[in-house]
Amino acid sequence: MMTMMMESGETSDTRKEDLDSANDGFTQIVLSWTLEDISNENLYKVEKIPESFQSVEHYLGSFVYPLLEETRAQLYSSMDMLHRLPYAKAVAFDETKPHGEKVYQVQVDYWMNRFNDKSKQPYKTFPGDIMILVNAKPETFSDLERTGRSWSFLSVSCIAENEKMDDSSSTTEDGNGNDSYSKSSTNFKAKSSKGFELDMQMKTSLFVVFLGNLTTNKKDLEDIAYVKGNCITCPEENCCRSDEKLVKSLSSNMNESQTSAVVACLHMMHCKSRDALELIWGPPGTGKTKANATLLVSLLKMNYRTLVCAPTNVAITEVASQVLKIVTESKSMFCSLGDILLFGNTEELKVGSDVKDVFLEYRVQRLAECLGPDGWNHCFPSMISLLERWVSQYRVFLESELIREQQEQSCGTNIKEEIIEKFKPFLDYMRERFASTVKQLRKCIWIFCTHLPQSFILDQNFLNMTTLTVLLDSFEALLFEEICSCHEVIDGSTDLFVNNSSLLSAGSDCVSILRTLLGSLEKLTFPNFRSKEAITQFCFQRASLIFSTASSSFQLHLMKIEPLAVLVIDEAAQLKECESIIPLQLPGIKHAVLFGDEWQLPATVTSKISEEASFGRSLFQRLSALNHSRHLLNTQYRMHPSISSFPNANFYHNQILDASNVKRKSYEKRYLPGSMFGSYSFINVVGGREEKDDDGHSLKNMVEVALVVKILQNLYKAWHETKAKLSIGVVSPYFAQVVAIQEKVGKKYDYINGFRVKVKTIDGTNVALTRARHCLWILDVSLVKAMLEIKKELDQFDDLLTADSMLFSNSKWKVIFSAQCYEYRIT
């Protein structure tokens, strides 16, 4: 049992010269090291310091990696002899405000091993000390790697003022060199490499072991740190290595271009002097959403407060859905999603089951339910009372029922036993009470574990709730076994139940953990369940990964929340630059990542004047035009190679590779017989003519419409024989054409499972050419006309004059003479 002896805040006795290690680049590097890093002699690529130098930058920079390697070696040397180092038992370990910075006020009882071979003076704590906090006294380096061991690095930032005095007079020592009593250096503030908690009920103890003081190393590195914008204190090799490990652990099947793009974005977060903005160029089918989701989960794990925006509700819910797939795929029972929040208009978002648990309005409803009078503060004590006093509660139930029955029948007490026989037996009563009580309890546990961040409810409480769920399941299984077949309700009818040792033991375990949880949860500060605004504010304050459309993000300007640090915009090329400014102006935004492709759907602009003034230009497009560096996702997984060939050559300069999945023979589909209906076809429509709609604004060709309808009918007949899932998209740049097709098709295919047809307008040739996976069929009154329209958009008319152009190569010519002219037709 451990007692808390710390004050919650910093007192006047605390030293004012705080090192502010939270913003110390050198300290952050050391705290980020793993055991594997510390034992790795090749952690840094250290080159020999030359005898002459090309510049001041070269001179100063040549010392950085050797200094970091020296620091690593010093720590490894200390950790190789842990059993001989000064250590103490922690009696208090409180996180200081603001929470989440991993800065703790630490109190130890007294230091052991203060005299050792490393120093002639007894150990005394100083700022700059590096310690290791561990849940069992380690003797060797390998002890830290044992199963069940939890450890964390500590970097001391300040010590109590009254402990700066010389402590030699207050120390006595036994024959082994251990302190029997010491007042000095037992109270200090330290930055931790990870979140750590001191469980008051746990039987194991926490120990602090001194490894060394790195103040000199830190000052040396500060002197050579920032030279003309180079972030030397954040070594690129080391950052990239750790970032890449994290990315690969989240999504092992990403390709090299995806991984390098995500790692570059993460590295930008470390290096404050580098560009604060990264562009990810994601052509169709190259896994842009997957890379984005992996980046976002990485930022979540690295505790960066991040805002994710997109131009449309569909786009933002898609990204949120992909993030949740990664977050939840490895979770077995509960998955804490309180760090993730999606907000916006309920009707427009069309929130599905895949993202419901992170949607703001749903979360507010669930938390209000759990925090209300029938919530956790009711069901926890109710279950404790039931499990501790089941027999007495049953007797109270019998007495109340007896009184009610006697009053209704106006009879005497001499027929008491006859009346009692009509009441439900004890076992049935217990089962019914338990079932009704545990239902609400389980619901509250699920709400807490799902809708509150694990950092808020604390890791130990999260673990206890998981354990409690298992214990309740075990108790329920025992309770509903045939442990007793008697239904008599005589005074001794509960004996068989009470004497069931397995049931009693299971109930006792439940009560124990219920009491622990109840006491711990009562210390947390929850919002007022009666105030929707208070719960909403609470959700925003606790979330570290927030999703919204760019237009909805303005609401964050009105929120009293901790500033966000990172902005990620998906489909950034579809946002007008003025729309991107909305989230970019949020306080605290230091880094931005834009995912997009300027060849895809542009922002919609109605005014021709505004369009000519570049009002519809996106920030992504403008920066790309200025040759801002961007990371290309270069492998496409969507289109059959015959479909991807043309857009790859004409829009992406043949930089896109076809993934192995689209090159397999099985990826080539034949939905209709005939060479005309291969993977990629131009279908020449003869005899049709274009006409304007009633408003005179748009064009339509009724022969093309009839042909589309006929092809859909044939596809349906072919599908009906196989029942293989088939999705068909019919697109046209002309609104009148789309309306005409929709009128002809009607709702014929709307409710057929496995056969889906969508008809819609689409802007841009590249967009139309890159939607299909297996087959792309282009219908037009003339192949020449179709090619001319594409070349016109690309401004590539000169290509048509070459003999090997797509229009002329492998084509047969027929010459027709007439009195007026010569006419050339491709057949």
Secondary structure by P-SEA (a helix, b strand, c coil): ccccccccccccccccccccccccaaaaaaaacccccccccccccccccccccccaaaaaaaaaaaaaaaaaaaaaaaaacccccbbbbbcbbbbcccccccccbbbbccccccccccccccccccccbbbbbbccccccccccccccbbbbbbbbcccccccccccccccccccccccccccccccbbbbbcccccccccccbbbbbbbcccaaaaaaaaaaccccccccccccaaaaaaaaaaaaaaacccccaaaaaaaaaaaaaaaccccccbbbbbbccccaaaaaaaaaaaaaaaaccbbbbbcccaaaaaaaaaaaaaaaccccccccccccbbbbccccccccccccccccaaaaaaaaaaaacccccccaaaaaaaaaacaaaaaaaaaaaaaaaaaaaacccccaaaaaaaacccaaaaaaaaaaaaaaaaaaaaaaaacccccccccaaaaaaaaaaaaaaaaaaaaaacccccccccccccccccccaaaaaaaaaaaaaaaaaaaaaaaaccccccccaaaaaaaaaaaccbbbbcccccccccccccccccbbbbcccccccccccccccccccccbbbbbbcccccccccccaaaaaacccccaaaaaaaaccbbbbbccccccccccaaaaaaccccccccccccccccccccccccccccccbbbbbbccbbbbbcccccccccaaaaaaaaaaaaaaaaaaaacccbbbbbbbbccaaaaaaaaaaacccccccccbbbbbbbbccaaaaacccccbbbbbcccaaaaaaaaaaaaccccccccccccccccbbbbbbbcccbbbbbcc
